[in-house]
Amino acid sequence: MMKLLIKISLFFISILLLQSCKSVDLRSDYLVNNPDQADTKGRELLETSMKKMGYDKFSNTDVYEVTAQFNWKKGWLVMPMNAFPGNNKNDLQFRFATNTFDGQLEYLEGRKKGIIQGLQSWQGYKTSNDKDRFKKHQHDRYIWGLATYHYILESPFRMLEATVIRYAGEKEFENKQYDLVYATWGSEAPNNQYDRWLIYINKETGFIDLTEVTINDFFITMPKGLQHGTVRFDRRETSIGTYLPSKVSIQLLSPKKEESYVYYFTLSEYKFDEFNKDLLYPLEGLPLYGNSKPNEAH
């Protein structure tokens, strides 16, 4: 069975390799046909959605933690795409400093139980048995995973910092009506430097139910066809009044039925400002980058 799954996966990737050699373009027909529009409507939609979901309250916290469990679909688990090996069906705990890229995960179950992997000022670190002693651990998969999932959880308010925000029209999906907002950095056109987001805002609730994204900086080299995915959100109200994700599903390419996922992860027991922020800064002498990357900080 395992050999069959590997063969199927390799065949699928071969098809995707042949499918496209160009950067993925998430711009809608509406956006392409209206290139000179101001970003006012798109930005207003994002701001309104953020407040309806209570992300203005979330953005005012200093730190938070949440328990996560990843569930991978068979076939995909044998691919080298998992940022946190050993996470399948085992609980992890994320701890993050809000509006930064600084955070850590601790394995709560499984063969890696007790191990902590962290990211501070874009420097990876690790500890296991003695949690007071950390060592640098510059492993691309953990650095990518911690930064990416951290950003996804906070994306409704962090997206407002995108340098390009455009209204992208309307779309129906699963009998629901959505306003689309396109957000990126640098230039509106596809490029290999910046990721792009096509955000689906539910017209009835004002919530962000799903987002199409491109990923240029995955921790392994990926064919263009695999650099386009969809993130679907289920949300639940938390103790601070913010509707944060309770389940996040990752799909390949454009939005599909909920069961068509590569993997999903559940999130529970959110806690806010209940631990000392210093816990996330165990390495001495590093500059603070906050919401920037080293080549962006001033």
C-alpha positions in Angstrom: 0.0 0.0 0.0 2.8 2.4 0.9 4.6 1.9 -2.4 1.3 2.5 -4.2 0.8 5.8 -2.4 4.3 6.9 -3.2 3.8 6.1 -6.9 0.5 7.9 -7.0 2.0 11.0 -5.3 5.0 11.1 -7.6 2.7 10.8 -10.6 0.5 13.6 -9.3 3.5 15.9 -8.9 4.8 15.0 -12.4 1.5 16.2 -13.8 1.8 19.5 -11.8 5.3 20.0 -13.0 4.1 19.8 -16.6 1.1 22.0 -15.8 2.8 25.3 -15.3 6.2 27.1 -15.5 4.8 30.5 -14.7 4.1 32.2 -11.3 0.6 31.6 -10.1 -1.8 34.5 -10.9 -4.6 34.9 -8.3 -6.0 38.0 -9.8 -9.7 37.7 -10.7 -11.1 38.7 -14.1 -12.7 41.7 -12.4 -9.3 42.8 -11.1 -7.5 42.3 -14.4 -10.3 44.3 -16.2 -10.2 47.2 -13.7 -6.5 47.8 -13.2 -6.7 51.5 -12.2 -9.1 51.2 -9.3 -8.1 52.7 -5.9 -7.6 50.3 -3.0 -10.2 52.0 -0.9 -13.0 49.5 -1.2 -10.7 46.5 -0.7 -9.1 48.0 2.4 -12.5 49.0 3.9 -13.8 45.4 3.4 -10.7 44.0 5.2 -11.0 46.5 8.1 -14.7 45.8 8.5 -14.2 42.1 8.5 -11.3 42.3 11.0 -13.6 44.2 13.4 -16.6 41.9 12.9 -14.4 38.9 13.8 -13.0 40.8 16.8 -9.4 40.8 15.5 -8.9 44.4 16.8 -9.1 42.9 20.3 -6.7 40.1 19.3 -4.2 42.5 18.0 -4.0 44.2 21.4 -2.8 41.1 23.2 0.9 40.6 23.9 1.1 36.8 23.8 -1.2 33.8 23.4 -1.1 30.0 23.3 -3.3 27.3 21.7 -3.3 23.6 21.4 -3.2 22.2 17.8 -3.5 18.8 16.3 -2.6 18.1 12.7 -4.4 15.4 10.6 -2.8 14.4 7.3 -4.6 12.6 4.5 -2.9 9.3 3.6 -0.6 9.6 0.6 0.4 13.2 1.5 2.0 12.2 4.8 4.7 10.3 2.9 5.7 13.5 1.0 8.4 15.7 2.5 5.9 18.5 3.1 5.3 18.3 6.9 6.9 21.3 8.7 6.6 19.5 12.1 7.5 15.8 11.8 5.7 13.7 14.3 2.7 15.9 14.5 0.1 13.7 12.8 -2.8 13.1 15.3 -0.6 14.3 18.2 -1.2 17.5 20.2 1.2 20.4 20.0 1.1 23.7 21.8 1.8 26.9 20.0 3.0 29.9 21.9 3.3 33.2 20.0 4.1 36.9 20.6 1.3 38.8 18.8 2.2 40.7 15.7 5.7 39.2 15.4 7.3 36.2 13.9 8.5 35.0 17.3 7.1 31.9 18.8 7.5 28.2 19.6 5.8 24.9 19.6 6.0 22.1 22.2 5.2 18.5 21.3 2.7 17.3 23.9 2.3 13.7 22.7 4.1 11.2 20.5 7.7 10.2 20.0 8.8 13.9 20.3 6.9 14.6 23.5 8.6 17.4 25.5 10.7 18.8 22.6 10.4 22.5 22.0 11.2 24.1 18.7 11.3 27.9 18.6 11.8 30.9 16.4 13.3 34.2 17.7 14.3 37.0 15.4 14.4 34.5 12.6 16.9 32.3 14.5 15.7 28.8 15.1 16.3 27.1 18.5 15.5 23.8 20.2 15.3 22.2 23.7 14.2 18.9 25.0 14.7 17.5 28.4 16.2 20.5 30.1 13.8 23.3 29.2 16.1 26.0 30.6 18.8 25.2 28.1 18.3 26.1 24.5 20.5 25.6 21.5 20.4 27.1 18.0 18.7 24.9 15.5 18.6 26.5 12.1 16.2 24.0 10.5 14.3 25.4 7.6 11.1 23.4 8.0 10.5 24.5 11.6 11.4 28.1 10.8 9.0 28.1 7.9 6.2 26.3 9.8 6.3 28.5 12.9 6.3 31.8 10.9 3.6 30.6 8.5 1.1 29.2 11.0 1.7 32.2 13.2 0.9 34.5 10.3 -2.1 32.6 9.2 -3.7 32.9 12.7 -3.2 36.7 12.7 -3.7 37.3 9.0 -6.9 39.4 9.2 -5.2 42.3 10.9 -1.7 41.7 9.4 -3.0 41.7 5.9 -3.8 45.4 6.3 -0.1 46.0 6.1 0.1 44.7 2.5 1.3 47.4 0.1 -1.2 46.3 -2.6 -4.9 45.8 -1.6 -7.5 45.7 -4.3 -11.2 44.8 -4.5 -11.4 41.8 -6.7 -15.2 41.4 -7.3 -17.7 38.8 -6.1 -17.9 35.1 -6.2 -20.3 32.3 -5.2 -18.9 29.3 -3.4 -20.9 26.5 -1.8 -24.1 28.6 -2.1 -22.6 31.5 -0.2 -21.8 34.9 -1.7 -18.4 36.4 -1.2 -16.6 39.7 -1.7 -13.0 39.1 -2.9 -10.0 41.1 -1.8 -6.6 40.7 -3.4 -3.6 41.5 -1.2 0.2 41.4 -1.9 3.4 43.4 -1.7 5.6 45.1 -4.3 3.6 44.8 -7.5 0.1 43.6 -8.2 1.4 41.3 -11.0 2.6 37.8 -10.1 6.3 37.6 -9.1 8.7 35.2 -7.4 9.4 37.6 -4.5 6.1 38.1 -2.7 3.2 35.8 -1.8 -0.3 36.8 -2.9 -3.6 36.3 -1.1 -7.2 36.2 -2.6 -9.4 36.7 0.5 -13.1 35.5 0.5 -15.2 37.7 2.8 -18.7 36.2 3.5 -21.2 38.8 2.5 -23.7 37.7 5.2 -21.4 37.4 8.2 -18.4 39.6 7.2 -16.1 36.7 8.2 -13.1 35.5 6.2 -14.1 31.9 5.4 -11.3 31.0 3.1 -8.3 32.4 1.3 -6.4 31.4 -1.8 -2.6 31.9 -1.3 0.7 31.4 -3.2 3.8 30.2 -1.4 7.1 31.2 -2.9 9.4 30.4 0.0 8.4 26.8 1.0 11.1 25.0 2.9 11.7 22.6 0.0 11.7 23.5 -3.7 8.2 23.1 -5.1 6.9 23.0 -8.6 4.8 26.0 -9.6 1.6 23.9 -9.6 2.1 23.2 -5.9 2.7 26.8 -5.0 -1.0 27.6 -5.0 -3.3 26.5 -2.2 -6.5 27.3 -0.4 -6.9 27.8 3.4 -10.4 27.2 4.7 -11.4 28.4 8.2 -13.9 27.2 10.8 -14.2 29.8 13.5 -15.3 29.9 17.1 -15.6 32.8 19.6 -12.8 32.9 22.2 -12.7 34.4 25.7 -11.6 37.9 24.3 -14.5 38.0 21.9 -12.4 37.2 18.8 -13.6 34.6 16.4 -10.4 32.6 15.9 -9.9 29.5 13.8 -11.0 26.2 15.4 -10.1 24.3 12.3 -7.9 25.2 9.4 -8.0 23.0 6.2 -5.2 23.2 3.6 -6.2 22.3 0.0 -4.2 22.1 -3.2 -5.0 24.8 -5.8 -8.4 26.6 -5.8 -11.2 26.0 -3.3 -12.8 22.6 -3.2 -15.2 20.7 -1.0 -14.2 20.5 2.7 -13.2 16.9 2.5 -10.7 17.6 -0.3 -7.8 18.5 1.9 -4.1 17.8 2.0 -4.2 18.2 5.8 -6.1 20.1 8.4 -5.4 21.1 12.0 -7.7 21.8 14.8 -7.1 24.6 17.4 -8.5 24.6 20.9 -8.0 26.1 24.4 -6.8 29.6 23.3 -5.3 31.5 26.2 -4.2 35.1 26.1 -1.5 37.0 28.1 -1.2 34.1 30.6 2.5 33.5 30.3 5.6 35.8 30.5 6.6 37.1 27.1 10.3 36.5 28.0 9.6 32.8 27.6 9.7 33.3 23.8 13.1 35.1 23.9 15.6 32.7 25.4 18.5 33.6 23.1 20.5 36.6 24.1 21.9 39.4 21.9 19.5 39.1 19.0 17.9 42.2 17.4 14.1 42.5 17.6 12.5 42.3 14.2 8.8 42.2 15.3 6.6 42.0 12.2 9.5 42.4 9.8 12.1 40.2 8.2 15.8 41.0 8.6 16.1 42.5 5.1 13.0 44.6 5.7 13.8 46.0 9.2 15.1 49.5 9.6 
